[in-house]
Amino acid sequence: MLILAPVVFLVLLFIPAPYGRFSRRGWGPSVNQRVGWLIMEVPASLVVAYIMLFKLELNIVMLAFLLIWQVHYVHRAFIYPFQIRELSELSR
């Protein structure tokens, strides 16, 4: 990975990565943006909740920070993806 990272960095200076507005066919399978967002964000919410609730002894400060984290990530992972406008809607 340490050897590959600089190579990829140099290549991406000349070729736009096929992500977001640069996405195009021929670079592998694509995923619906809502599904992709869920896959990307759900683990942050669930894994932190699992670790905090089942692996640590909580005190009131940790519980407060967990609550703040969960409010943010529940919105980010479970609500926001369904508020995203599809790319096809944006081009109209």
C-alpha positions as CSV (number, residue, x, y, z in Angstrom):
1,M,0.0,0.0,0.0
2,L,2.8,2.4,0.8
3,I,4.3,1.8,-2.6
4,L,1.0,1.9,-4.5
5,A,-0.3,5.1,-2.9
6,P,2.3,7.5,-4.6
7,V,1.7,5.7,-7.9
8,V,-2.1,6.2,-7.7
9,F,-1.5,9.8,-6.6
10,L,0.5,10.6,-9.7
11,V,-1.9,8.8,-12.0
12,L,-4.9,10.7,-10.6
13,L,-3.1,14.0,-11.3
14,F,-3.7,13.3,-15.0
15,I,-6.9,11.1,-15.0
16,P,-10.0,12.3,-13.2
17,A,-11.2,9.6,-10.8
18,P,-14.6,8.3,-11.9
19,Y,-16.5,9.5,-8.8
20,G,-19.3,11.9,-8.4
21,R,-19.4,14.3,-11.4
22,F,-16.5,12.5,-13.1
23,S,-18.3,9.1,-13.1
24,R,-18.5,7.4,-16.4
25,R,-19.2,3.9,-17.9
26,G,-16.4,1.4,-18.2
27,W,-14.8,1.9,-14.8
28,G,-16.6,-1.0,-13.1
29,P,-20.1,-1.4,-11.6
30,S,-21.9,1.7,-10.4
31,V,-24.2,1.9,-7.3
32,N,-27.2,4.0,-6.8
33,Q,-26.2,7.1,-4.9
34,R,-28.6,6.5,-2.1
35,V,-27.5,2.9,-1.7
36,G,-23.9,4.0,-1.8
37,W,-24.4,6.7,0.8
38,L,-26.1,4.1,3.1
39,I,-23.3,1.6,2.7
40,M,-20.7,4.3,3.4
41,E,-22.4,5.9,6.5
42,V,-24.3,3.2,8.3
43,P,-21.2,1.5,9.8
44,A,-20.1,4.7,11.5
45,S,-23.4,4.8,13.4
46,L,-23.8,1.1,14.1
47,V,-20.2,0.2,15.0
48,V,-19.7,3.2,17.3
49,A,-23.0,2.4,19.1
50,Y,-22.1,-1.3,19.4
51,I,-18.7,-0.5,20.9
52,M,-19.9,2.1,23.2
53,L,-22.9,0.2,24.5
54,F,-21.5,-3.3,24.7
55,K,-17.7,-3.1,25.0
56,L,-17.1,-0.1,27.3
57,E,-18.3,1.0,30.7
58,L,-20.2,4.2,30.1
59,N,-20.1,7.2,32.2
60,I,-22.4,10.3,31.8
61,V,-19.8,12.2,29.6
62,M,-19.3,9.2,27.3
63,L,-23.1,8.8,27.1
64,A,-23.5,12.5,26.2
65,F,-20.9,12.2,23.4
66,L,-22.5,9.0,22.1
67,L,-25.9,10.7,22.0
68,I,-24.4,13.7,20.0
69,W,-22.7,11.3,17.7
70,Q,-25.8,9.2,17.1
71,V,-28.0,12.2,16.5
72,H,-25.6,13.4,13.8
73,Y,-25.0,10.0,12.2
74,V,-28.6,8.7,12.3
75,H,-29.5,11.8,10.3
76,R,-26.5,11.4,8.0
77,A,-26.9,7.7,7.5
78,F,-30.6,7.1,7.5
79,I,-32.4,10.3,6.7
80,Y,-30.2,12.3,4.4
81,P,-29.8,9.6,1.7
82,F,-33.5,9.9,1.0
83,Q,-33.3,13.6,0.7
84,I,-30.7,13.4,-2.0
85,R,-31.9,14.5,-5.4
86,E,-31.0,12.0,-8.1
87,L,-28.4,13.1,-10.7
88,S,-31.1,12.6,-13.4
89,E,-33.3,15.1,-11.5
90,L,-30.5,17.7,-11.5
91,S,-30.1,17.6,-15.3
92,R,-33.7,18.6,-15.9
